Amino acid sequence: MRHITVVGRYASDLKYVAVSLLLVGLLASAGCTPSFEGYTTSGDRIIDRATGEPVHLIGFGLGGWLLPEGYMWGIRALDRPWQFEQAIEDLIGAADAAEFWRRYHDNYVTEQDFRAMAAIGVNSIRPALLASKLMPREQPEAPPYTFSDEGFRFLDSVVTWGTRYKMGIIWDMHGAPGAQNAENISDSDGEARLWTEPDIYWPRMHALWRRIAERYAGNPYIIGYDLLNEPLLRRYEGIGEADLRTLYVELTETIREVDTNGIIFIEGDDWAQNFRMLEPIDWDPHLVLAFHSYPPTSSDRGLARWDSLRTRYDVPLWHGETGEVGAPFDRNRESTTFLRSANVGWSWWTHKKIARETQPWHCPPTQGFQRVLDYWQGRAERPTAEQARAWLFDQAEKVHSRYCDFLPDMVASLDGLDPDGWLSIREMEAPAIYLQPVDTEIEVGDVAVLRVRATGYPVEYTWLHDGQVVEAGAGPRLAIVPESEAEAGIWQVVASNQLGADTSESVRVEVRPFAGMEVPRAAAFGAFTPIERLVTGAAMPAPDDLFARWALRWDDDGLHGRIEVTDAVLRNQDGRPYHNDGVEIYLDPDNAKALGYQADDVQIRIIRGGSISADRGVMPQGFSGTQREVAGGYVVEFTLPFGAEVSPGTFIGIDVHVVDNDDDRREHKVGWAAEDDNAYRSPASLGTVRLVG
């Protein structure tokens, strides 16, 4: 039976819902349960067209599939499809590149994914479309345009599976012809040509939406059309924001010529947050305001600017894109519980990624694919064509969910979803290790993370050191933090379940003496160390744009730090704190280097103006910090009281990141120890310092 979640925003809704349920019950008892006819809108609700029941849309965006973004793969140097396409073709040639993409797309979204999502309670999905997958970039100057049968084959599969598992589909024009913004998310070449060259790209946009509507109109599981993902107009010179409403009205007319039922989802300017230029919002009787925000909206105050439009125009609201919340996922719970109470459906971003664990499935990069990423980032030699082909094809296979981690805690954090719905019907499969741990060498006090990957379900992992069990049930990753060189040795892991077991290859962990930063016991700061690893941004900023250095000392009062930042342009106007000028201090006081944040681990943010907050973990008791501007930049100082007695030789896990906002958004982030932006997810990413007397 199709699952519909009934919600009410006001007390009066209860009477409405009760009457609707009574009607459904009477029809069922009479043997005439209404057939599913799809969804529509009625006032500020999305409703079941046949029964009139309000429907709370909950689901996921299918991002990273037709339109992969760099951060989803674990890379920033390349960050959009056309760049990946060129880079892959450069490595393995055009024919093999086309085969890679066919395999990648076929495995990234599968029928098993739909079966699993339906089982956990998802009732809607938002496939992120890339125009160049559906109509090649090279087109005639005027209609008729050409379309890709291969691209539409992928959409056909989504419709087949959505229909089979009774999940509604909201088409999302994520990368429009010409690009609706100059960012990676639209596959732009650096210019928003949808706005700068409308004579060329508006006709293509109309033709593409018409083709999609013609192909799928009449299927009740097509909920509707998200006309344009996160358009940007106001920030570009010479582009009038009124163009957005004009285009939306025209596109609605085009779709209505072939589909009179589908709901029209509209997003505002400024990352789908500003709807002012769309007023009056009245050109179609079935419009939905699809707003985006990161982090997820979770309060009346946060919703107010969009809720006022809902009231004024009597249209539904839909949180069309949000997410990217890491464990322990408390913000997910807070937000989705609030959204249900506010009668706002949602679509979390996304169902799967390679490089992040903020969604239901995490598909870690294979060793070979990581070598390719390292080459693209200038960290490794160019692979041969044969190596690159094998590594890329292997990764294209292993984005299939059978090779990925299903994250039940993440799913359970979303109101209305239950991971047991999938786990209870997932078939048992004997384990088989396909990714072996590797030999590694680390310093005393640093961390080695051993990894193994196995197919099968369920799987328990038991780790052995020199043949002795040291950790059972630890999972496929194990963090090792040696306290002496004597802890070197041989490691293995056994993957097992009721159907069998598989043992990994043996690997050796070598341990060198500590050679990192030593923190003196002193009354004043001594030598400073540069903070010069690029964490985010296309290229390392010039020293006059951003330069930072830091020093540490300790005494009986605790650990003291001083961070000196040169930054010619100081900004903190962005509503997202992590985009504002400032520093992020990551602390792992006991140097456990756990894979997830523990009770004493914390991420502290000190932004321009002196605002201090604990973004992850709990602010340590007695922690103090200051920030003051100086000529050409600012200085941050902090003190972390020791929670227990310490002595020379004590190790502390720590890192410092400096954020640079030059244009009302984060342009760069540099760190001391970090090689990527993972410190907020795992203390295992932090560096190590040692106290000396």
C-alpha positions in Angstrom: 0.0 0.0 0.0 1.3 3.5 -0.9 2.4 5.3 2.3 1.2 8.9 2.7 2.2 10.9 5.7 -0.6 13.3 6.8 0.4 16.5 8.4 -1.4 19.5 9.8 -0.1 23.0 10.3 -3.0 24.5 12.3 -5.4 23.0 14.8 -8.1 23.4 12.2 -6.2 20.9 10.0 -7.1 18.1 12.4 -10.7 18.4 11.5 -9.8 18.5 7.8 -7.6 15.4 8.1 -10.2 13.5 10.1 -12.9 14.1 7.5 -10.5 13.0 4.8 -9.5 9.9 6.6 -13.2 9.1 7.3 -13.9 9.5 3.6 -11.0 7.2 2.6 -12.2 4.6 5.2 -15.8 4.7 3.8 -14.5 4.3 0.3 -12.3 1.4 1.3 -15.1 -0.4 3.2 -17.3 -0.1 0.1 -14.6 -1.7 -2.0 -13.8 1.4 -4.0 -10.5 2.8 -2.8 -9.5 5.7 -5.1 -6.7 4.9 -7.5 -3.6 7.0 -7.3 -3.9 10.1 -9.6 -0.9 12.0 -8.5 -0.4 15.2 -6.5 -1.5 18.8 -6.9 -1.8 21.9 -4.8 -4.7 23.3 -2.8 -4.0 26.6 -1.1 -0.8 26.2 0.9 -0.9 22.4 0.8 0.3 19.8 -1.6 -2.4 17.2 -1.7 -3.3 13.8 -3.1 -5.3 14.5 -6.2 -7.7 11.6 -5.7 -8.4 11.9 -2.0 -7.6 15.5 -1.1 -5.4 14.4 1.7 -2.4 16.7 2.5 0.9 15.1 1.6 4.2 15.7 3.4 6.9 15.3 0.7 10.1 13.8 2.1 12.9 12.5 0.0 16.4 13.0 -1.5 18.0 14.7 -4.4 19.8 12.5 -6.9 22.9 14.7 -7.0 26.3 13.6 -8.0 24.8 11.3 -10.7 24.3 13.1 -14.0 25.9 16.2 -12.5 28.9 15.3 -10.2 30.4 18.1 -8.2 34.0 18.1 -7.1 33.4 18.0 -3.4 31.3 14.9 -3.8 34.3 13.1 -5.3 36.7 14.6 -2.8 38.4 17.1 -5.0 38.3 20.9 -5.5 40.9 21.5 -8.3 38.2 20.1 -10.7 34.7 20.7 -9.6 32.2 20.4 -12.5 31.1 17.9 -15.1 32.8 19.5 -18.2 36.1 19.6 -16.3 35.8 15.9 -15.3 34.8 15.0 -18.9 37.9 16.7 -20.3 40.2 15.3 -17.6 39.0 11.7 -18.1 39.2 11.9 -21.8 42.7 13.3 -21.5 43.7 10.2 -19.5 41.9 7.4 -21.4 40.6 8.7 -24.7 37.1 9.6 -25.9 35.8 6.0 -26.4 36.8 4.8 -23.0 35.7 8.0 -21.3 32.2 7.5 -22.8 32.2 3.9 -21.4 33.3 5.2 -18.0 30.4 7.6 -17.8 27.9 4.9 -19.0 29.0 2.6 -16.2 29.1 5.4 -13.6 25.6 6.6 -14.4 24.2 3.0 -14.5 25.7 2.1 -11.1 25.2 5.4 -9.3 21.4 5.3 -9.3 19.9 1.8 -9.5 16.6 0.0 -8.9 18.0 -1.2 -5.6 18.4 2.4 -4.4 14.7 3.1 -5.2 13.7 -0.1 -3.4 15.7 0.8 -0.4 14.5 4.4 -0.3 10.9 3.4 -0.6 11.4 0.9 2.3 12.8 3.6 4.6 9.8 5.8 3.9 10.8 8.1 1.1 7.9 9.3 -1.0 9.6 11.7 -3.5 12.9 12.2 -5.2 14.5 15.1 -7.0 16.8 14.0 -9.8 19.4 16.7 -10.6 19.4 17.1 -14.4 22.4 18.3 -16.5 21.2 19.8 -19.8 24.3 18.5 -21.7 23.4 14.9 -20.8 20.0 15.4 -22.4 20.8 17.7 -25.3 24.5 17.9 -26.4 26.3 21.2 -25.9 26.8 21.6 -29.6 23.4 22.5 -31.1 22.0 24.1 -34.3 21.6 27.9 -34.1 17.8 27.5 -34.2 15.3 24.7 -33.5 14.9 21.8 -34.1 17.5 20.9 -31.5 19.1 17.4 -31.0 18.6 15.3 -27.9 20.5 12.4 -26.4 18.8 9.0 -26.4 21.4 7.8 -23.9 20.6 10.7 -21.5 16.9 10.1 -21.6 17.5 6.4 -21.0 18.6 7.3 -17.5 15.5 9.4 -17.0 13.3 6.6 -18.3 14.8 4.3 -15.6 14.0 6.8 -12.9 10.4 7.0 -14.0 10.1 3.2 -14.2 11.5 2.7 -10.7 9.6 5.6 -9.3 6.4 4.2 -10.6 7.2 0.7 -9.5 8.0 1.8 -5.9 5.4 4.5 -5.7 7.8 7.4 -5.3 7.0 10.8 -6.8 9.5 12.5 -9.1 10.3 16.2 -9.2 12.6 17.0 -12.1 15.3 19.5 -11.1 17.0 21.6 -13.8 20.3 21.7 -11.9 22.5 22.5 -14.9 20.6 24.5 -17.4 21.6 25.2 -21.0 24.2 27.9 -20.8 24.2 27.8 -17.0 21.9 29.8 -14.7 24.9 30.9 -12.5 28.6 31.1 -13.0 29.3 28.3 -10.4 30.3 24.7 -10.6 26.8 23.5 -9.6 25.4 24.5 -13.0 28.4 23.2 -15.0 29.2 26.7 -15.9 32.3 27.7 -17.9 32.6 30.7 -15.6 29.8 32.7 -17.1 26.0 32.5 -16.5 25.2 32.4 -20.2 21.5 31.7 -19.7 21.3 35.4 -18.7 24.1 36.9 -20.8 23.1 35.1 -24.0 19.3 34.6 -23.7 18.7 34.6 -27.5 20.8 31.4 -27.7 19.9 29.6 -24.4 16.3 30.5 -23.6 15.0 28.6 -26.7 17.1 25.6 -25.8 15.7 25.8 -22.2 12.1 25.8 -23.6 12.8 22.9 -25.9 14.4 20.8 -23.2 11.5 21.3 -20.7 9.0 20.6 -23.5 10.8 17.4 -24.4 10.8 16.3 -20.7 7.2 17.2 -20.2 6.0 15.5 -23.4 7.9 12.3 -22.6 6.5 11.8 -19.1 3.3 13.7 -18.9 0.4 11.5 -17.8 2.4 9.5 -15.3 0.8 10.3 -11.9 4.2 9.8 -10.2 5.6 12.8 -12.0 5.0 15.4 -9.3 6.3 18.3 -11.2 9.1 20.5 -12.5 11.7 22.4 -10.5 12.3 25.0 -13.3 15.8 26.2 -12.3 18.2 25.3 -9.5 19.7 28.2 -7.5 19.7 30.9 -10.2 22.0 33.9 -9.7 21.3 37.2 -11.3 21.7 40.2 -9.0 25.4 39.6 -8.4 26.3 39.9 -12.1 26.6 43.3 -13.8 24.2 44.0 -16.7 21.7 41.3 -15.7 18.2 42.4 -14.6 16.7 40.3 -11.9 13.3 40.7 -13.5 14.5 38.2 -16.2 13.9 35.4 -13.7 10.2 35.9 -13.5 9.9 36.4 -17.2 11.6 33.1 -17.9 9.6 31.3 -15.3 6.3 32.5 -16.8 7.4 31.5 -20.3 8.6 28.1 -19.2 5.4 27.5 -17.3 3.4 28.3 -20.4 5.6 25.8 -22.4 5.1 23.0 -19.9 1.4 23.7 -19.7 1.0 23.1 -23.4 1.7 19.5 -22.8 1.2 18.9 -19.1 -1.7 20.6 -17.3 -1.3 18.6 -14.0 2.4 18.8 -13.0 3.2 21.2 -10.1 5.6 24.1 -11.0 8.4 24.5 -8.4 10.1 27.9 -8.5 13.4 29.0 -6.8 14.4 32.5 -6.1 17.6 34.4 -6.8 20.6 34.3 -4.4 20.8 30.5 -4.1 17.0 30.0 -4.0 16.5 32.3 -1.1 15.3 35.7 -2.5 11.9 35.6 -4.1 11.3 39.3 -4.3 11.7 39.6 -8.1 9.1 36.8 -8.7 6.3 38.8 -7.2 3.4 38.7 -7.8 3.6 35.0 -7.6 0.4 34.4 -9.4 1.0 33.2 -12.9 -0.2 29.6 -12.4 -2.7 28.0 -10.0 -0.2 25.3 -9.0 3.0 26.9 -7.9 5.3 25.9 -5.0 8.0 28.0 -3.5 11.1 25.8 -3.4 13.6 27.5 -1.0 17.1 26.3 -0.1 19.2 26.9 2.9 22.3 25.4 4.5 22.2 24.5 7.3 18.6 23.2 7.3 15.9 25.6 8.3 14.7 24.6 11.8 12.8 27.5 13.4 9.9 29.9 12.8 12.4 32.7 12.7 14.4 31.0 9.9 11.3 30.2 7.9 9.7 33.7 8.3 10.9 35.3 5.1 9.4 32.5 3.0 6.4 31.9 5.2 5.3 35.4 4.6 5.1 34.7 0.9 3.2 31.5 1.6 0.6 33.5 3.5 0.4 36.3 1.0 0.0 34.2 -2.1 -1.6 31.0 -0.5 1.0 28.7 -2.0 2.9 25.7 -0.5 6.5 25.9 0.7 9.0 23.1 0.0 12.5 23.0 1.4 13.8 21.8 -1.9 17.5 21.4 -1.0 19.4 21.2 2.3 21.5 18.8 4.3 25.3 18.3 4.5 24.9 17.7 8.2 27.5 15.4 9.8 27.2 13.0 12.7 25.6 13.0 15.2 23.0 14.5 12.9 21.2 16.5 15.6 20.5 19.3 13.2 18.7 16.9 10.9 16.3 15.9 13.7 15.7 19.4 14.8 15.0 20.6 11.3 12.8 17.8 10.0 10.7 17.8 13.1 10.2 21.5 12.8 9.4 21.3 9.1 6.7 18.7 9.7 5.0 20.9 12.3 5.2 23.9 9.8 3.7 21.9 6.9 6.9 22.1 4.8 8.1 19.1 2.9 11.8 18.6 2.1 14.4 17.0 -0.2 17.8 16.3 1.5 20.9 16.7 -0.6 21.8 13.9 -1.6 21.2 10.1 -1.5 24.8 9.2 -2.2 28.3 10.6 -2.3 31.9 9.4 -2.7 33.7 11.7 -0.3 31.2 12.6 2.4 29.1 10.8 5.1 26.2 13.2 5.3 23.7 11.1 3.3 22.2 7.5 3.3 25.0 6.0 1.2 28.7 6.7 1.4 30.8 5.2 -1.4 34.5 5.7 -0.4 37.0 6.2 -3.3 38.9 3.2 -4.3 42.7 3.3 -4.0 43.1 3.7 -7.7 40.5 6.4 -8.0 42.3 8.3 -5.2 45.5 8.1 -7.3 43.6 9.7 -10.2 42.3 12.4 -7.9 45.8 13.0 -6.5 47.2 13.4 -10.0 44.5 16.0 -10.9 45.4 17.8 -7.7 49.2 17.8 -8.5 50.0 15.4 -5.7 50.9 12.3 -7.8 52.5 11.3 -11.1 50.3 10.9 -14.2 49.0 7.4 -14.4 49.4 5.4 -17.6 46.3 5.1 -19.8 46.0 1.4 -18.8 46.2 2.3 -15.1 43.7 5.1 -15.4 41.3 3.0 -17.3 41.4 0.2 -14.8 41.1 2.6 -11.8 38.3 4.7 -13.3 36.2 1.7 -14.4 36.7 0.1 -11.0 35.3 3.2 -9.3 32.4 3.3 -11.8 31.4 -0.1 -10.6 31.9 0.6 -6.9 29.5 3.5 -6.8 26.8 0.8 -6.8 25.2 0.7 -3.4 26.3 -2.9 -2.7 29.8 -1.5 -2.4 28.8 1.5 -0.3 28.2 2.1 3.4 24.6 2.5 4.4 24.4 5.0 7.3 21.3 4.1 9.4 22.0 6.8 12.0 21.8 9.5 9.3 18.5 8.1 7.9 17.0 7.8 11.4 17.8 11.5 12.0 15.2 12.5 9.4 11.7 12.7 10.7 9.5 10.1 8.9 12.3 7.8 7.8 13.2 4.5 9.3 16.4 2.6 8.3 15.0 -0.7 9.6 12.6 -0.6 6.7 15.5 -1.4 4.4 17.6 -3.4 6.7 14.7 -5.8 7.5 14.3 -6.7 3.8 17.9 -6.5 2.6 19.1 -10.0 1.6 21.9 -11.6 3.6 25.2 -12.0 1.6 28.5 -13.6 2.6 31.4 -11.1 3.0 34.1 -10.8 0.4 36.9 -8.3 0.9 37.6 -6.3 -2.2 39.8 -3.4 -0.8 42.7 -4.4 1.3 44.4 -2.3 4.0 47.9 -1.1 3.1 51.3 -0.8 4.8 51.8 2.6 6.4 54.4 4.5 8.4 53.6 7.1 11.0 55.2 9.1 13.8 54.6 8.4 17.5 51.5 10.4 18.5 50.2 10.6 15.0 47.4 8.5 13.6 47.2 5.7 11.0 43.8 4.8 9.7 43.6 1.3 8.4 40.7 0.7 5.9 39.1 -2.4 4.5 36.1 -2.8 2.2 33.9 -5.8 1.8 30.7 -6.7 0.1 28.1 -8.7 2.0 25.4 -8.0 4.6 25.5 -7.8 7.5 29.3 -7.7 8.1 31.2 -7.5 11.4 34.9 -6.6 11.4 37.5 -7.9 13.9 40.9 -6.3 13.9 44.1 -8.2 14.9 47.5 -6.9 16.0 50.3 -9.4 15.7 47.6 -12.1 15.7 45.8 -11.0 18.8 42.3 -9.6 18.7 42.4 -5.9 19.7 39.1 -4.6 18.4 35.9 -6.5 17.6 32.9 -4.8 15.9 35.0 -1.7 15.1 33.8 -1.3 11.6 35.8 -1.2 8.3 38.1 1.6 9.6 40.5 1.5 12.5 42.4 4.5 13.9 45.8 3.6 15.5 47.6 6.2 17.6 50.9 4.7 18.8 52.5 6.0 22.0 55.9 4.5 21.3 57.9 3.0 18.5 57.5 -0.4 20.1 53.9 -0.5 18.9 54.9 -1.2 15.3 53.6 -4.5 14.1 51.4 -6.6 11.7 47.7 -5.9 11.4 44.8 -7.9 9.8 41.0 -7.8 9.8 38.4 -10.5 9.5 35.1 -9.7 7.9 32.4 -12.2 8.9 28.7 -13.0 9.3 26.6 -16.1 9.6 27.3 -17.1 6.0 31.1 -17.0 6.2 34.3 -15.0 6.8 37.1 -13.4 4.8 40.5 -12.4 6.2 42.4 -9.5 4.8 46.0 -9.4 3.7 48.6 -8.7 6.5 49.9 -5.2 6.6 52.7 -3.6 8.6 52.5 -0.3 10.5 55.9 1.2 11.1 56.3 3.8 13.9 58.9 6.5 13.7 60.0 8.9 16.5 57.9 12.0 16.9 59.4 14.9 14.8 56.5 17.3 14.8 55.7 20.6 16.5 56.9 20.9 20.1 55.1 23.3 22.4 57.4 24.9 25.0 56.5 25.6 28.6 57.0 29.3 28.5 55.7 32.7 29.6 55.8 34.1 26.1 55.3 32.9 22.5 58.4 31.8 20.7 58.9 30.9 17.0 55.8 31.1 14.7 54.9 28.4 12.2 53.2 29.2 8.8 49.6 28.0 8.2 49.9 27.3 4.5 48.1 24.2 3.4 45.2 25.0 1.0 42.1 23.4 2.3 39.5 24.9 0.0 39.8 27.2 -3.0 41.0 26.9 -6.5 44.6 28.0 -5.8 46.7 29.2 -2.9 46.0 32.9 -2.3 48.8 35.4 -2.7 50.5 36.4 0.6 49.1 39.9 0.4 45.6 38.4 0.0 45.9 35.8 2.8 48.8 34.8 5.0 48.7 33.3 8.5 51.1 31.9 11.1 50.7 30.6 14.6 52.5 29.8 17.8 51.7 27.7 20.9 53.0 27.7 24.5 51.8 26.1 27.8 51.9 26.7 31.5 49.9 25.7 34.6 46.9 27.7 33.2 46.7 25.6 30.0 47.5 25.6 26.4 47.9 29.1 24.8 47.7 29.9 21.1 48.3 33.0 19.0 47.2 33.2 15.4 48.3 36.2 13.3 46.4 36.7 10.0 47.3 39.0 7.1 44.1 39.7 5.2 43.6 42.9 3.1 39.8 42.5 2.8 37.9 41.8 6.0 34.3 40.7 5.6 31.7 39.0 7.8 28.5 39.8 6.1 27.5 36.2 5.1 24.7 34.7 7.1 26.7 31.4 7.2 29.4 31.7 9.8 31.7 29.3 8.1 31.9 31.7 5.1 33.1 34.7 7.2 36.7 35.8 7.9 37.9 34.1 11.0 39.7 31.0 12.4 38.5 27.5 13.2 40.4 25.8 16.1 40.1 22.0 16.3 41.0 20.3 19.6 41.4 16.7 20.5 42.9 17.1 24.1 43.6 13.4 24.7 44.9 12.9 21.2 42.6 9.9 20.7 42.3 10.7 17.0 38.9 9.0 16.9 37.1 8.6 13.5 34.1 10.6 14.9 33.9 13.4 17.5 34.0 12.2 21.1 33.0 14.0 24.3 36.1 16.1 24.6 36.6 16.9 20.9 35.6 20.3 19.7 35.6 22.7 16.8 35.7 26.3 17.9 35.0 29.2 15.5 36.2 32.8 16.2 35.1 35.1 13.5 35.8 38.8 12.8 34.2 40.8 15.5 35.1 38.3 18.2 32.1 36.0 18.0 33.0 32.6 19.5 31.1 29.4 19.1 31.5 25.6 19.3 30.4 24.4 15.9 31.1 20.7 16.8 31.3 19.3 20.3 30.9 21.2 23.6 32.9 24.4 24.4 35.6 23.3 26.9 35.0 24.7 30.4 37.2 27.8 30.9 38.1 28.2 27.2 38.7 31.8 26.3 39.5 33.6 23.1 39.9 37.0 21.7 40.1 38.6 18.2 41.2 42.0 17.4 42.0 43.8 14.2 45.4 45.1 13.4 46.9 46.9 10.4 46.4 44.6 7.4 44.6 41.9 9.3 43.7 40.5 12.7 45.1 38.5 15.6 43.4 35.7 17.5 44.5 34.4 20.9 43.1 31.6 22.9 43.6 29.6 26.1 42.5 25.9 26.6 42.7 25.0 30.3 43.9 21.4 30.8 41.2 19.1 32.1 43.7 17.0 33.9 47.3 17.2 35.1 49.7 17.2 32.1 53.5 16.8 31.9 56.2 17.2 29.2 55.7 14.5 26.6 51.9 14.9 26.5 50.4 14.8 23.0 47.5 16.9 21.9 45.5 16.7 18.6 45.0 20.1 17.1 44.6 22.0 13.9 43.9 25.6 12.9 42.1 26.7 9.7 41.9 30.3 8.5 38.9 31.4 6.4 39.2 34.1 3.8 36.0 35.9 2.6 36.8 38.4 -0.1 33.5 38.7 -2.0 30.8 38.0 0.6 31.5 34.2 0.5 34.4 32.0 1.5 37.1 32.2 -1.2 39.8 30.2 0.5 40.6 28.2 3.6 44.1 27.4 4.7 45.2 25.0 7.5 48.2 24.0 9.5 47.8 20.2 9.3 44.9 19.6 7.0 45.1 18.4 3.4 41.3 18.7 2.9 38.3 20.0 4.7 37.6 16.9 6.9 38.6 18.1 10.3 35.0 19.0 11.2 34.0 15.4 10.6 36.9 13.5 12.2 39.6 14.3 14.8 41.7 11.7 12.9 42.3 14.5 10.4 44.0 16.7 13.0 47.7 17.3 13.5 49.7 16.5 16.6 51.8 18.6 19.0 53.9 17.5 22.0 54.4 19.5 25.2 58.0 19.9 26.2 59.4 21.3 29.5 
